[in-house]
């Protein structure tokens, strides 16, 4: 019995694959690339021909799969095992094997009766070095260094095999987007077969019908048609840029944002990393901790960002966001973190004035630094965030909301030549996580004392002088 309220049926509702998946599977080009929206079944459908090529009698090549992290590597191999069972192909799961003892590199391995194997690995490019056979580079733009990955993986095709690149976008300057622009704008010198499937494309080819058939009967998506599902997905995204990039194949503009996607991604924890404290550190726990607090209440968020300094690297240990809560209720959550902080920088603008005064009275002026935001102050706070990222001396969580806030800050130059850092206010605040992080970095990097700022009069004089 048919489930759901989808209005668009696939051309063949009983077929395993939707048209865009079938087109991708049947493409046997030596180099092929999929520019896609999230969660539309491309990795799943890529596992099918990967198994078919490896399992067939007389198969010539092993398959080497690189994913963003270990979890994704395991999921891809699980998809391969599923297809092996569906088609009753003899396959043995060899578990995790060492493929390079010197570099301590491992892979999850599926062995077929043909004698060939699928190796599923995380994103270390070195794991691709010296290997012959087919390549699948999943979520290519999210890999630590896509350009290096391509450079190391490509020579493995010398004696045969296909290179399949699958990804959503991660900014306009990412190597993934540069390859796509090369195809479209520069005559396609690499002869890449390029596919593009947005969420809208998938819905128009019967994706919602397939999704509703797979979901439980009480899932809220069952009551939606294609337009309602589209709006449902869009409303859940962190912001407009995130939706366009993650689902509509439109890369974020790295020329406008202060922080490029690749720069942010280079500082993010892996999905398997244990980084987060669920409670304030104990008094005798050791460690040097610093915090920044950006204040909000109704429209904006209050955000506490906690950093631990180990060597010369700052590790995020907690990011606490509060919305539409009274000051006393927020203090009950945030205040217990402050005694173990070596220094805390607090937004002392608007609502923050009362917060700052109370915090200094409670914890002392030696611990609490009050920061009044102005154009000059924001500039002094923003650049160290970028500097820490460029020097690889900052680790942050992998989170769509954090990414959206970090991307939301733009640097603009006035007609007078002055720098202004701005952020569009969204339903999720006003880049509050960015400024909490900036305050925490400032707390960790400077002695007690007021951050420098220009008075309104001084700033106005600078503008007048700059206009001459």
C-alpha positions as a Markdown table, in Angstrom:
| # | Residue | x | y | z |
|---|---|---|---|---|
| 1 | Unk | 0.0 | 0.0 | 0.0 |
| 2 | Unk | 1.3 | 3.4 | -0.9 |
| 3 | Unk | 2.3 | 5.7 | 1.9 |
| 4 | Unk | 2.5 | 9.5 | 2.1 |
| 5 | Unk | 1.2 | 12.5 | 0.2 |
| 6 | Unk | 3.8 | 12.8 | -2.6 |
| 7 | Unk | 2.3 | 14.0 | -5.8 |
| 8 | Unk | 5.2 | 13.1 | -8.1 |
| 9 | Unk | 5.8 | 9.4 | -8.8 |
| 10 | Unk | 9.0 | 8.1 | -10.3 |
| 11 | Unk | 8.6 | 6.9 | -14.0 |
| 12 | Unk | 8.9 | 3.3 | -12.6 |
| 13 | Unk | 7.7 | 3.4 | -9.0 |
| 14 | Unk | 8.9 | -0.2 | -8.4 |
| 15 | Unk | 12.4 | 0.4 | -9.7 |
| 16 | Unk | 15.3 | 0.4 | -7.2 |
| 17 | Unk | 16.7 | 3.7 | -8.5 |
| 18 | Unk | 15.3 | 7.1 | -9.4 |
| 19 | Unk | 16.2 | 8.5 | -12.8 |
| 20 | Unk | 19.1 | 10.7 | -11.6 |
| 21 | Unk | 20.6 | 7.7 | -9.6 |
| 22 | Unk | 20.3 | 5.4 | -12.7 |
| 23 | Unk | 22.0 | 8.0 | -14.9 |
| 24 | Unk | 24.9 | 8.2 | -12.4 |
| 25 | Unk | 25.2 | 4.4 | -12.1 |
| 26 | Unk | 25.2 | 3.9 | -15.9 |
| 27 | Unk | 27.9 | 6.5 | -16.5 |
| 28 | Unk | 31.2 | 4.7 | -16.8 |
| 29 | Unk | 33.3 | 7.7 | -17.7 |
| 30 | Unk | 36.9 | 7.5 | -16.4 |
| 31 | Unk | 36.4 | 10.7 | -14.4 |
| 32 | Unk | 32.9 | 11.6 | -13.2 |
| 33 | Unk | 31.7 | 14.1 | -10.7 |
| 34 | Unk | 28.4 | 14.5 | -8.8 |
| 35 | Unk | 27.5 | 18.0 | -7.6 |
| 36 | Unk | 24.5 | 17.2 | -5.3 |
| 37 | Unk | 22.1 | 18.2 | -2.6 |
| 38 | Unk | 22.3 | 16.5 | 0.8 |
| 39 | Unk | 20.7 | 13.1 | 1.5 |
| 40 | Unk | 19.2 | 12.3 | -1.9 |
| 41 | Unk | 20.7 | 8.8 | -2.1 |
| 42 | Unk | 23.8 | 9.3 | -4.2 |
| 43 | Unk | 26.3 | 7.6 | -1.9 |
| 44 | Unk | 23.9 | 4.7 | -1.5 |
| 45 | Unk | 23.5 | 4.3 | -5.2 |
| 46 | Unk | 27.3 | 4.7 | -5.8 |
| 47 | Unk | 27.9 | 1.7 | -3.5 |
| 48 | Unk | 25.9 | -0.5 | -6.0 |
| 49 | Unk | 28.2 | -0.2 | -9.0 |
| 50 | Unk | 31.2 | -0.3 | -6.7 |
| 51 | Unk | 30.1 | -3.7 | -5.5 |
| 52 | Unk | 29.2 | -4.8 | -9.0 |
| 53 | Unk | 32.6 | -3.9 | -10.4 |
| 54 | Unk | 34.5 | -5.6 | -7.6 |
| 55 | Unk | 32.5 | -8.8 | -7.3 |
| 56 | Unk | 32.1 | -9.7 | -11.0 |
| 57 | Unk | 34.2 | -12.7 | -12.3 |
| 58 | Unk | 37.4 | -11.5 | -13.7 |
| 59 | Unk | 37.3 | -8.1 | -11.9 |
| 60 | Unk | 40.6 | -6.3 | -12.5 |
| 61 | Unk | 40.8 | -3.7 | -9.8 |
| 62 | Unk | 40.3 | -3.1 | -6.1 |
| 63 | Unk | 38.2 | -0.1 | -5.1 |
| 64 | Unk | 39.5 | 2.6 | -2.8 |
| 65 | Unk | 36.9 | 4.8 | -1.0 |
| 66 | Unk | 37.7 | 7.9 | 0.9 |
| 67 | Unk | 35.0 | 9.5 | 3.1 |
| 68 | Unk | 35.1 | 12.6 | 5.4 |
| 69 | Unk | 35.6 | 10.5 | 8.6 |
| 70 | Unk | 35.5 | 7.0 | 10.0 |
| 71 | Unk | 31.7 | 7.1 | 10.6 |
| 72 | Unk | 31.1 | 7.9 | 6.9 |
| 73 | Unk | 33.6 | 5.2 | 5.9 |
| 74 | Unk | 31.7 | 2.6 | 7.9 |
| 75 | Unk | 28.3 | 3.8 | 6.5 |
| 76 | Unk | 29.6 | 3.4 | 2.9 |
| 77 | Unk | 30.9 | -0.1 | 3.6 |
| 78 | Unk | 27.5 | -1.0 | 5.2 |
| 79 | Unk | 25.8 | 0.1 | 1.9 |
| 80 | Unk | 28.2 | -2.1 | 0.0 |
| 81 | Unk | 27.4 | -5.1 | 2.3 |
| 82 | Unk | 23.7 | -4.5 | 1.8 |
| 83 | Unk | 24.1 | -4.6 | -2.0 |
| 84 | Unk | 26.2 | -7.8 | -1.7 |
| 85 | Unk | 23.3 | -9.4 | 0.2 |
| 86 | Unk | 20.7 | -8.2 | -2.2 |
| 87 | Unk | 22.4 | -9.8 | -5.1 |
| 88 | Unk | 23.6 | -12.8 | -3.2 |
| 89 | Unk | 27.2 | -12.1 | -3.8 |
| 90 | Unk | 29.8 | -13.9 | -1.7 |
| 91 | Unk | 31.5 | -11.2 | 0.3 |
| 92 | Unk | 33.6 | -11.4 | 3.5 |
| 93 | Unk | 33.8 | -8.5 | 5.9 |
| 94 | Unk | 37.5 | -8.5 | 7.0 |
| 95 | Unk | 36.9 | -5.6 | 9.4 |
| 96 | Unk | 39.6 | -3.0 | 10.0 |
| 97 | Unk | 43.0 | -3.8 | 8.4 |
| 98 | Unk | 46.3 | -2.0 | 8.4 |
| 99 | Unk | 47.1 | -0.8 | 4.9 |
| 100 | Unk | 50.2 | 1.3 | 5.8 |
| 101 | Unk | 52.0 | 0.3 | 9.0 |
| 102 | Unk | 54.6 | 3.1 | 8.7 |
| 103 | Unk | 51.9 | 5.8 | 8.6 |
| 104 | Unk | 49.5 | 3.8 | 10.9 |
| 105 | Unk | 46.7 | 3.9 | 8.2 |
| 106 | Unk | 43.8 | 1.5 | 8.3 |
| 107 | Unk | 40.8 | 0.7 | 6.2 |
| 108 | Unk | 37.6 | -1.2 | 6.5 |
| 109 | Unk | 37.7 | -4.1 | 4.0 |
| 110 | Unk | 35.1 | -6.1 | 2.1 |
| 111 | Unk | 36.6 | -9.2 | 0.3 |
| 112 | Unk | 34.8 | -10.8 | -2.7 |
| 113 | Unk | 35.1 | -14.2 | -4.3 |
| 114 | Unk | 36.6 | -12.5 | -7.3 |
| 115 | Unk | 39.7 | -11.9 | -5.2 |
| 116 | Unk | 39.2 | -8.2 | -5.3 |
| 117 | Unk | 38.4 | -5.9 | -2.3 |
| 118 | Unk | 36.7 | -2.6 | -1.4 |
| 119 | Unk | 38.7 | -0.5 | 1.0 |
| 120 | Unk | 36.7 | 2.2 | 2.8 |
| 121 | Unk | 38.8 | 4.8 | 4.6 |
| 122 | Unk | 38.7 | 8.2 | 6.2 |
| 123 | Unk | 40.0 | 11.3 | 4.6 |
| 124 | Unk | 43.8 | 11.0 | 4.9 |
| 125 | Unk | 45.2 | 11.5 | 1.3 |
| 126 | Unk | 48.2 | 9.3 | 2.1 |
| 127 | Unk | 45.9 | 6.3 | 2.3 |
| 128 | Unk | 45.4 | 6.7 | -1.5 |
| 129 | Unk | 49.1 | 6.8 | -2.3 |
| 130 | Unk | 50.6 | 3.9 | -4.3 |
| 131 | Unk | 47.3 | 2.1 | -4.7 |
| 132 | Unk | 46.0 | 0.9 | -8.1 |
| 133 | Unk | 42.3 | 0.6 | -9.0 |
| 134 | Unk | 39.1 | 2.5 | -8.9 |
| 135 | Unk | 38.5 | 5.5 | -6.6 |
| 136 | Unk | 35.4 | 6.9 | -4.9 |
| 137 | Unk | 35.9 | 10.2 | -3.1 |
| 138 | Unk | 32.8 | 10.8 | -1.0 |
| 139 | Unk | 31.9 | 14.3 | 0.3 |
| 140 | Unk | 35.0 | 15.4 | -1.6 |
| 141 | Unk | 34.7 | 19.1 | -0.7 |
| 142 | Unk | 34.6 | 18.2 | 3.1 |
| 143 | Unk | 38.0 | 16.4 | 3.0 |
| 144 | Unk | 40.8 | 18.2 | 4.7 |
| 145 | Unk | 42.6 | 19.0 | 1.5 |
| 146 | Unk | 40.6 | 18.2 | -1.6 |
| 147 | Unk | 43.3 | 19.4 | -4.0 |
| 148 | Unk | 45.9 | 17.1 | -2.4 |
| 149 | Unk | 43.4 | 14.2 | -2.3 |
| 150 | Unk | 42.8 | 14.6 | -6.1 |
| 151 | Unk | 46.6 | 14.8 | -6.7 |
| 152 | Unk | 47.3 | 11.6 | -4.9 |
| 153 | Unk | 44.3 | 9.6 | -6.0 |
| 154 | Unk | 44.3 | 10.4 | -9.7 |
| 155 | Unk | 47.6 | 8.6 | -10.6 |
| 156 | Unk | 46.1 | 5.4 | -9.2 |
| 157 | Unk | 44.0 | 5.2 | -12.5 |
| 158 | Unk | 47.1 | 4.8 | -14.6 |
| 159 | Unk | 46.4 | 1.1 | -15.1 |
| 160 | Unk | 42.6 | 1.4 | -15.2 |
| 161 | Unk | 39.6 | 2.1 | -13.1 |
| 162 | Unk | 37.2 | 5.0 | -12.6 |
| 163 | Unk | 37.5 | 8.1 | -10.3 |
| 164 | Unk | 34.1 | 9.1 | -8.9 |
| 165 | Unk | 33.8 | 12.3 | -7.0 |
| 166 | Unk | 30.7 | 13.0 | -4.9 |
| 167 | Unk | 30.0 | 16.1 | -2.9 |
| 168 | Unk | 27.9 | 19.0 | -1.7 |
| 169 | Unk | 29.7 | 22.4 | -1.9 |
| 170 | Unk | 31.9 | 24.0 | 0.7 |
| 171 | Unk | 32.5 | 27.5 | -0.5 |
| 172 | Unk | 33.4 | 29.1 | -3.8 |
| 173 | Unk | 37.1 | 28.7 | -3.3 |
| 174 | Unk | 37.1 | 25.0 | -2.5 |
| 175 | Unk | 38.9 | 22.9 | -5.1 |
| 176 | Unk | 35.6 | 21.0 | -5.7 |
| 177 | Unk | 34.0 | 24.2 | -7.0 |
| 178 | Unk | 37.2 | 25.1 | -9.0 |
| 179 | Unk | 36.9 | 21.7 | -10.8 |
| 180 | Unk | 33.3 | 22.4 | -11.6 |
| 181 | Unk | 34.0 | 25.8 | -12.9 |
| 182 | Unk | 36.8 | 24.3 | -15.0 |
| 183 | Unk | 34.2 | 22.0 | -16.6 |
| 184 | Unk | 31.7 | 24.7 | -17.3 |
| 185 | Unk | 33.8 | 27.7 | -18.0 |
| 186 | Unk | 37.2 | 26.5 | -19.3 |
| 187 | Unk | 36.4 | 23.8 | -21.8 |
| 188 | Unk | 36.6 | 20.8 | -19.5 |
| 189 | Unk | 40.3 | 20.0 | -20.1 |
| 190 | Unk | 40.2 | 17.0 | -17.7 |
| 191 | Unk | 37.2 | 15.5 | -19.6 |
| 192 | Unk | 35.1 | 15.1 | -16.4 |
| 193 | Unk | 31.5 | 13.8 | -16.8 |
| 194 | Unk | 29.6 | 16.3 | -14.6 |
| 195 | Unk | 26.3 | 15.5 | -12.9 |
| 196 | Unk | 24.2 | 18.0 | -10.9 |
| 197 | Unk | 21.2 | 17.1 | -8.7 |
| 198 | Unk | 19.6 | 19.6 | -6.4 |
| 199 | Unk | 16.9 | 18.9 | -3.8 |
| 200 | Unk | 14.4 | 20.3 | -6.3 |
| 201 | Unk | 15.7 | 18.1 | -9.1 |
| 202 | Unk | 15.3 | 15.0 | -6.8 |
| 203 | Unk | 11.8 | 15.9 | -5.8 |
| 204 | Unk | 10.8 | 16.4 | -9.4 |
| 205 | Unk | 12.0 | 12.8 | -10.1 |
| 206 | Unk | 10.1 | 11.1 | -7.4 |
| 207 | Unk | 12.4 | 11.4 | -4.4 |
| 208 | Unk | 9.6 | 12.2 | -1.8 |
| 209 | Unk | 7.6 | 9.1 | -3.0 |
| 210 | Unk | 10.7 | 6.9 | -2.3 |
| 211 | Unk | 11.4 | 8.7 | 1.0 |
| 212 | Unk | 7.8 | 8.3 | 2.3 |
| 213 | Unk | 7.8 | 4.6 | 1.4 |
| 214 | Unk | 10.9 | 4.1 | 3.6 |
| 215 | Unk | 9.8 | 6.2 | 6.6 |
| 216 | Unk | 7.5 | 5.0 | 9.4 |
| 217 | Unk | 3.8 | 5.7 | 8.9 |
| 218 | Unk | 3.7 | 8.2 | 11.7 |
| 219 | Unk | 6.7 | 10.3 | 10.4 |
| 220 | Unk | 5.7 | 13.9 | 9.9 |
| 221 | Unk | 7.0 | 13.9 | 6.3 |
| 222 | Unk | 4.2 | 11.5 | 5.3 |
| 223 | Unk | 1.7 | 14.3 | 5.3 |
| 224 | Unk | 3.7 | 16.5 | 3.0 |
| 225 | Unk | 3.7 | 17.1 | -0.7 |
| 226 | Unk | 6.8 | 18.1 | -2.6 |
| 227 | Unk | 6.4 | 21.8 | -2.0 |
| 228 | Unk | 5.7 | 21.4 | 1.7 |
| 229 | Unk | 8.8 | 19.1 | 2.0 |
| 230 | Unk | 11.0 | 21.6 | 0.2 |
| 231 | Unk | 9.8 | 24.3 | 2.6 |
| 232 | Unk | 10.3 | 22.0 | 5.6 |
| 233 | Unk | 13.9 | 21.3 | 4.7 |
| 234 | Unk | 14.6 | 25.0 | 4.0 |
| 235 | Unk | 13.1 | 26.1 | 7.3 |
| 236 | Unk | 15.4 | 23.7 | 9.2 |
| 237 | Unk | 18.6 | 25.0 | 7.8 |
| 238 | Unk | 20.8 | 27.4 | 9.7 |
| 239 | Unk | 20.4 | 30.2 | 7.2 |
| 240 | Unk | 19.7 | 30.9 | 3.5 |
| 241 | Unk | 23.4 | 30.4 | 2.5 |
| 242 | Unk | 23.4 | 27.0 | 4.2 |
| 243 | Unk | 20.3 | 25.9 | 2.4 |
| 244 | Unk | 21.5 | 27.0 | -1.0 |
| 245 | Unk | 24.8 | 25.3 | -0.5 |
| 246 | Unk | 23.7 | 22.1 | 1.2 |
| 247 | Unk | 20.6 | 21.4 | -1.0 |
| 248 | Unk | 20.7 | 23.6 | -4.1 |
| 249 | Unk | 24.3 | 23.2 | -5.3 |
| 250 | Unk | 25.1 | 26.9 | -4.9 |
| 251 | Unk | 28.4 | 27.4 | -3.2 |
| 252 | Unk | 28.8 | 30.0 | -0.4 |
| 253 | Unk | 30.6 | 33.2 | -1.6 |
| 254 | Unk | 34.0 | 33.1 | 0.0 |
| 255 | Unk | 34.8 | 36.5 | -1.5 |
| 256 | Unk | 32.1 | 38.1 | 0.7 |
| 257 | Unk | 32.5 | 36.2 | 4.0 |
| 258 | Unk | 35.3 | 37.0 | 6.4 |
| 259 | Unk | 36.1 | 33.3 | 6.9 |
| 260 | Unk | 36.2 | 30.8 | 4.0 |
| 261 | Unk | 34.6 | 27.4 | 4.4 |
| 262 | Unk | 37.9 | 25.6 | 3.9 |
| 263 | Unk | 39.5 | 27.6 | 6.6 |
| 264 | Unk | 36.6 | 26.8 | 9.0 |
| 265 | Unk | 36.7 | 23.1 | 8.1 |
| 266 | Unk | 40.4 | 22.9 | 8.7 |
| 267 | Unk | 39.8 | 23.7 | 12.4 |
| 268 | Unk | 36.9 | 21.4 | 13.1 |
| 269 | Unk | 37.0 | 18.3 | 15.2 |
| 270 | Unk | 36.4 | 15.0 | 13.5 |
| 271 | Unk | 33.1 | 13.3 | 14.2 |
| 272 | Unk | 34.8 | 10.8 | 16.4 |
| 273 | Unk | 36.7 | 13.3 | 18.5 |
| 274 | Unk | 35.6 | 13.6 | 22.2 |
| 275 | Unk | 35.9 | 17.3 | 22.9 |
| 276 | Unk | 32.8 | 18.5 | 24.9 |
| 277 | Unk | 32.5 | 19.0 | 28.6 |
| 278 | Unk | 28.9 | 18.5 | 29.9 |
| 279 | Unk | 29.7 | 20.3 | 33.1 |
| 280 | Unk | 32.2 | 22.9 | 34.4 |
| 281 | Unk | 35.7 | 21.5 | 35.1 |
| 282 | Unk | 36.4 | 20.4 | 38.7 |
| 283 | Unk | 38.5 | 22.6 | 40.9 |
| 284 | Unk | 41.4 | 20.1 | 41.0 |
| 285 | Unk | 41.1 | 19.1 | 37.3 |
| 286 | Unk | 44.1 | 21.3 | 36.2 |
| 287 | Unk | 44.1 | 22.9 | 32.8 |
| 288 | Unk | 43.9 | 26.5 | 31.7 |
| 289 | Unk | 40.4 | 27.6 | 30.7 |
| 290 | Unk | 39.1 | 30.8 | 29.1 |
| 291 | Unk | 35.7 | 32.0 | 28.1 |
| 292 | Unk | 33.8 | 34.5 | 26.1 |
| 293 | Unk | 30.2 | 35.5 | 26.6 |
| 294 | Unk | 28.1 | 37.3 | 24.0 |
| 295 | Unk | 24.8 | 38.7 | 25.6 |
| 296 | Unk | 21.4 | 38.4 | 24.1 |
| 297 | Unk | 17.8 | 37.8 | 25.3 |
| 298 | Unk | 14.9 | 38.2 | 22.9 |
| 299 | Unk | 16.2 | 38.6 | 19.4 |
| 300 | Unk | 19.7 | 37.4 | 19.8 |
| 301 | Unk | 21.3 | 34.4 | 21.6 |
| 302 | Unk | 23.4 | 34.5 | 24.8 |
| 303 | Unk | 26.4 | 32.3 | 24.0 |
| 304 | Unk | 29.2 | 31.0 | 26.3 |
| 305 | Unk | 32.2 | 29.7 | 24.5 |
| 306 | Unk | 34.8 | 27.9 | 26.7 |
| 307 | Unk | 38.4 | 27.2 | 25.4 |
| 308 | Unk | 41.1 | 25.1 | 27.0 |
| 309 | Unk | 44.8 | 26.1 | 26.2 |
| 310 | Unk | 47.0 | 23.1 | 25.7 |
| 311 | Unk | 50.5 | 24.1 | 24.5 |
| 312 | Unk | 49.8 | 26.8 | 22.0 |
| 313 | Unk | 46.4 | 25.4 | 20.7 |
| 314 | Unk | 43.0 | 26.5 | 21.9 |
| 315 | Unk | 40.5 | 23.6 | 22.2 |
| 316 | Unk | 36.8 | 24.3 | 22.4 |
| 317 | Unk | 35.3 | 22.5 | 25.4 |
| 318 | Unk | 31.8 | 23.9 | 25.6 |
| 319 | Unk | 29.5 | 26.1 | 23.5 |
| 320 | Unk | 26.3 | 26.9 | 25.4 |
| 321 | Unk | 23.5 | 28.9 | 23.7 |
| 322 | Unk | 20.5 | 30.3 | 25.5 |
| 323 | Unk | 17.5 | 31.9 | 23.9 |
| 324 | Unk | 14.6 | 34.0 | 25.3 |
| 325 | Unk | 15.5 | 33.4 | 29.0 |
| 326 | Unk | 15.5 | 35.9 | 31.8 |
| 327 | Unk | 18.8 | 37.1 | 33.2 |
| 328 | Unk | 18.5 | 35.2 | 36.5 |
| 329 | Unk | 17.7 | 32.0 | 34.6 |
| 330 | Unk | 20.6 | 32.4 | 32.2 |
| 331 | Unk | 23.0 | 33.1 | 35.2 |
| 332 | Unk | 22.0 | 29.8 | 36.8 |
| 333 | Unk | 23.3 | 28.0 | 33.8 |
| 334 | Unk | 26.4 | 30.1 | 33.0 |
| 335 | Unk | 27.7 | 31.3 | 36.3 |
| 336 | Unk | 28.9 | 27.8 | 37.5 |
| 337 | Unk | 31.3 | 27.8 | 34.6 |
| 338 | Unk | 33.1 | 31.0 | 35.6 |
| 339 | Unk | 35.0 | 30.1 | 38.8 |
| 340 | Unk | 37.4 | 27.7 | 36.9 |
| 341 | Unk | 38.0 | 30.2 | 34.1 |
| 342 | Unk | 41.3 | 31.9 | 34.2 |
| 343 | Unk | 39.8 | 34.9 | 32.3 |
| 344 | Unk | 36.4 | 35.7 | 30.9 |
| 345 | Unk | 35.6 | 38.5 | 28.4 |
| 346 | Unk | 32.0 | 39.6 | 28.5 |
| 347 | Unk | 30.0 | 41.7 | 25.9 |
| 348 | Unk | 29.5 | 45.0 | 27.8 |
| 349 | Unk | 27.2 | 46.5 | 25.2 |
| 350 | Unk | 23.5 | 47.3 | 25.8 |
| 351 | Unk | 22.0 | 44.4 | 27.9 |
| 352 | Unk | 25.6 | 43.3 | 28.7 |
| 353 | Unk | 26.2 | 46.3 | 30.9 |
| 354 | Unk | 24.2 | 44.8 | 33.8 |
| 355 | Unk | 25.7 | 41.4 | 33.2 |
| 356 | Unk | 29.2 | 42.7 | 33.3 |
| 357 | Unk | 28.8 | 44.7 | 36.4 |
| 358 | Unk | 27.2 | 41.7 | 38.2 |
| 359 | Unk | 29.9 | 39.3 | 37.0 |
| 360 | Unk | 32.8 | 41.6 | 38.2 |
| 361 | Unk | 31.1 | 41.9 | 41.6 |
| 362 | Unk | 30.6 | 38.1 | 41.8 |
| 363 | Unk | 34.0 | 37.0 | 40.4 |
| 364 | Unk | 36.3 | 40.0 | 40.6 |
| 365 | Unk | 37.7 | 42.5 | 38.1 |
| 366 | Unk | 40.9 | 40.4 | 37.8 |
| 367 | Unk | 38.9 | 37.6 | 36.2 |
| 368 | Unk | 36.2 | 39.4 | 34.3 |
| 369 | Unk | 37.1 | 41.8 | 31.4 |
| 370 | Unk | 34.3 | 44.0 | 30.0 |
| 371 | Unk | 34.3 | 44.6 | 26.3 |
| 372 | Unk | 32.2 | 47.4 | 24.7 |
| 373 | Unk | 31.6 | 46.6 | 21.0 |
| 374 | Unk | 32.5 | 49.3 | 18.5 |
| 375 | Unk | 33.8 | 49.1 | 14.9 |
| 376 | Unk | 37.4 | 49.3 | 16.1 |
| 377 | Unk | 36.8 | 46.7 | 18.9 |
| 378 | Unk | 35.1 | 44.3 | 16.5 |
| 379 | Unk | 38.1 | 44.6 | 14.2 |
| 380 | Unk | 40.5 | 43.9 | 17.1 |
| 381 | Unk | 38.4 | 40.8 | 18.0 |
| 382 | Unk | 37.8 | 39.4 | 14.6 |
| 383 | Unk | 41.3 | 39.2 | 13.1 |
| 384 | Unk | 42.7 | 36.9 | 15.9 |
| 385 | Unk | 39.9 | 34.4 | 15.1 |
| 386 | Unk | 41.1 | 34.2 | 11.5 |
| 387 | Unk | 44.8 | 34.2 | 12.6 |
| 388 | Unk | 44.3 | 31.3 | 15.0 |
| 389 | Unk | 42.5 | 29.3 | 12.2 |
| 390 | Unk | 45.2 | 30.1 | 9.6 |
| 391 | Unk | 47.9 | 29.0 | 12.1 |
| 392 | Unk | 45.9 | 25.8 | 13.0 |
| 393 | Unk | 45.9 | 26.8 | 16.6 |
| 394 | Unk | 42.2 | 26.6 | 17.2 |
| 395 | Unk | 39.8 | 23.6 | 17.3 |
| 396 | Unk | 36.0 | 24.1 | 17.0 |
| 397 | Unk | 33.0 | 21.7 | 16.8 |
| 398 | Unk | 31.6 | 20.6 | 13.5 |
| 399 | Unk | 28.1 | 22.2 | 13.7 |
| 400 | Unk | 25.9 | 23.7 | 11.0 |
| 401 | Unk | 24.8 | 26.5 | 13.4 |
| 402 | Unk | 28.4 | 27.3 | 14.3 |
| 403 | Unk | 29.4 | 27.3 | 10.7 |
| 404 | Unk | 26.5 | 29.6 | 9.8 |
| 405 | Unk | 27.5 | 32.1 | 12.5 |
| 406 | Unk | 31.2 | 32.1 | 11.5 |
| 407 | Unk | 30.2 | 32.5 | 7.8 |
| 408 | Unk | 27.7 | 35.2 | 8.7 |
| 409 | Unk | 30.4 | 37.8 | 9.5 |
| 410 | Unk | 31.5 | 40.0 | 6.6 |
| 411 | Unk | 34.2 | 42.5 | 6.4 |
| 412 | Unk | 33.3 | 45.7 | 4.6 |
| 413 | Unk | 35.3 | 48.8 | 3.8 |
| 414 | Unk | 33.6 | 52.2 | 4.0 |
| 415 | Unk | 34.1 | 55.0 | 1.5 |
| 416 | Unk | 36.5 | 56.5 | 4.0 |
| 417 | Unk | 38.6 | 53.4 | 4.0 |
| 418 | Unk | 37.6 | 52.2 | 7.4 |
| 419 | Unk | 36.9 | 48.5 | 8.2 |
| 420 | Unk | 33.5 | 47.4 | 9.5 |
| 421 | Unk | 32.5 | 43.9 | 10.5 |
| 422 | Unk | 28.8 | 43.2 | 10.1 |
| 423 | Unk | 26.5 | 40.3 | 10.3 |
| 424 | Unk | 22.9 | 39.9 | 9.1 |
| 425 | Unk | 20.5 | 39.2 | 11.9 |
| 426 | Unk | 18.7 | 35.9 | 11.3 |
| 427 | Unk | 16.1 | 33.8 | 13.2 |
| 428 | Unk | 19.1 | 32.2 | 15.0 |
| 429 | Unk | 20.7 | 35.4 | 16.2 |
| 430 | Unk | 23.3 | 37.9 | 15.0 |
| 431 | Unk | 26.5 | 35.8 | 14.5 |
| 432 | Unk | 26.5 | 35.5 | 18.3 |
| 433 | Unk | 28.6 | 32.3 | 18.3 |
| 434 | Unk | 31.3 | 34.1 | 16.3 |
| 435 | Unk | 31.6 | 36.9 | 18.8 |
| 436 | Unk | 31.5 | 34.6 | 21.8 |
| 437 | Unk | 34.4 | 32.7 | 20.2 |
| 438 | Unk | 36.2 | 36.0 | 19.5 |
| 439 | Unk | 35.8 | 37.1 | 23.1 |
| 440 | Unk | 37.1 | 33.8 | 24.4 |
| 441 | Unk | 40.2 | 34.0 | 22.1 |
| 442 | Unk | 40.8 | 37.5 | 23.4 |
| 443 | Unk | 40.5 | 36.3 | 27.0 |
| 444 | Unk | 43.1 | 33.6 | 26.3 |
| 445 | Unk | 45.5 | 36.0 | 24.5 |
| 446 | Unk | 45.8 | 39.2 | 26.4 |
| 447 | Unk | 46.5 | 40.4 | 30.0 |
| 448 | Unk | 43.7 | 41.9 | 32.0 |
| 449 | Unk | 42.8 | 45.4 | 31.0 |
| 450 | Unk | 40.4 | 47.2 | 28.6 |
| 451 | Unk | 40.5 | 46.4 | 24.9 |
| 452 | Unk | 41.4 | 49.4 | 22.9 |
| 453 | Unk | 38.6 | 51.4 | 21.3 |
| 454 | Unk | 38.0 | 54.6 | 19.5 |
| 455 | Unk | 35.6 | 57.2 | 20.8 |
| 456 | Unk | 32.8 | 58.3 | 18.5 |
| 457 | Unk | 34.5 | 61.6 | 18.1 |
| 458 | Unk | 37.9 | 60.1 | 17.2 |
| 459 | Unk | 36.3 | 57.7 | 14.7 |
| 460 | Unk | 34.4 | 60.5 | 13.1 |
| 461 | Unk | 37.5 | 62.6 | 12.7 |
| 462 | Unk | 39.2 | 59.6 | 11.0 |
| 463 | Unk | 36.4 | 59.4 | 8.6 |
| 464 | Unk | 36.6 | 63.2 | 7.9 |
| 465 | Unk | 40.4 | 62.9 | 7.3 |
| 466 | Unk | 40.0 | 59.9 | 5.1 |
| 467 | Unk | 37.5 | 61.8 | 2.9 |
| 468 | Unk | 40.1 | 64.5 | 2.0 |
